[in-house]
Amino acid sequence: MAHPWRILIVGAGIGGLSTASALARIGAHVDVIDDKPEISVAGVGFGLRINGLRAVRDIGLLDDVLAIGHAAPGIDNYDADGTLLSTMSYGSQDEGLPGCVTMSRIAFLELAAKHARDNGCTFRMSTTVTDIEQDADKATVTFSTGDRADYDLVLGFDGLHSQIRRDYFGEKYGPRPVGGVAWRAGLPNRRKIMQPIICQGYGGKIMLTPLSEDLMYMVLTVAEEGRPRYDTSRMAEIMHDRAAALTRGSEFLADALEDVRHAENVAYTPYSTVWVPYPWFRGRVMILGDAAHTMTPYLGSGAAMSIEDGVVLAQELAKDQSLVDAQLNFMKRRLPRVRAVHERSIESMLEEFDSVTEETYRARIDHLRHDEPIANEYANRLLRMPY
């Protein structure tokens, strides 16, 4: 192009902020808007496996991520009574990177926002898009504040309930419930665990993930149809009771379950997925990350897929090619990879939930003992593939 790319990113989440830095590093002028008044996020922690760590390295964030995160070599699988079934590796330390690093979501967002600002990106909070007019040379955006600006590209990183997807791709690609929910809470790391623990229960699992020597977070995943409303004043109690039901009174993890009773930051998230078929652009408007491909968190790669999107798009925009060629080449690289991870994440969830009866629970335990390590190695190799 004769001038630097002018790009608007809608959504200041993990994918949007990471992409802002990736684009700024190729010389783009980047504006970021978000409908919230400040940088914030639901949930407690998340992890980046080898592919996500590669991606943050490509945008210059790796050292800072390693500083705020906790490196975890693998996962220990237990049954409801506390019998160790298998230990699964996150894979070899390719390129000197840990297999997985877990961290606080808000700490990552604050880090990514500072990095984007330091790279020259501008931010406008409490702002939304009310209209986009496209022609051969530009997209003219009208904001909720009433002012307008011209861009070469508008990127919707506005998540599961994306306004950009709804307005420019249609309602038919909206979120689809998949029959599962997650309860999350930050807890003291009394056991001083150094890598995640998964306890397979009857119809779901409890996962403990260390964020540091002193802090961890619990994720409780269970099958749940419909979207019941819960008393927000009883969330900690409800999460405790759900977790206790999974283990049917076992003493294993009883200390962590007791801590849940006193948790002040319980988050409840019904699982939904989004899959927008090819292509993820309509002229100069694109959707990426969860706006295009929300997945269940069962490969721990939803956030990483969003960061990868930004890195790959920046690589294509840096080449001597037209916008539409950059978009098409982006799709060529992203679609098969994201689809494979998206599909495998749903399969993993359904396999876990098929464990309610004594018979299906025992079959699941046998799978975790003998077959899950091989399934995990497939995931490791899938994620280690170049993006």
Sequence and secondary structure as in RCSB ss.txt:
>XXXX:A:sequence
MAHPWRILIVGAGIGGLSTASALARIGAHVDVIDDKPEISVAGVGFGLRINGLRAVRDIGLLDDVLAIGHAAPGI
DNYDADGTLLSTMSYGSQDEGLPGCVTMSRIAFLELAAKHARDNGCTFRMSTTVTDIEQDADKATVTFSTGDRAD
YDLVLGFDGLHSQIRRDYFGEKYGPRPVGGVAWRAGLPNRRKIMQPIICQGYGGKIMLTPLSEDLMYMVLTVAEE
GRPRYDTSRMAEIMHDRAAALTRGSEFLADALEDVRHAENVAYTPYSTVWVPYPWFRGRVMILGDAAHTMTPYLG
SGAAMSIEDGVVLAQELAKDQSLVDAQLNFMKRRLPRVRAVHERSIESMLEEFDSVTEETYRARIDHLRHDEPIA
NEYANRLLRMPY
>XXXX:A:secstr
  S  EEEEE  SHHHHHHHHHHHTTT EEEEE SSSS   SSSEEEEEHHHHHHHHHTT HHHHHHHSEE  EE
EEE TT  EEEEEE    GGG  SEEEEEHHHHHHHHHHHHHHTT EEE S  EEEEEE SS EEEEETTS EEE
ESEEEE   TT HHHHHHH GGGS EEEEEEEEEEEEE TT  SS EEEEETTEEEEEEESSSSEEEEEEEEE  
S     GGGHHHHHHHHHHHHHTT STTHHHHHHHTT S  EEEEEEE    S SEETTEEE THHHH   GGGS
 HHHHHHHHHHHHHHHHTSSS HHHHHHHHHHHHHHHHHHHHHHHHHHHHHHHS  SHHHHHHHHHHHHHTHHHH
HHHHHHHHHS  
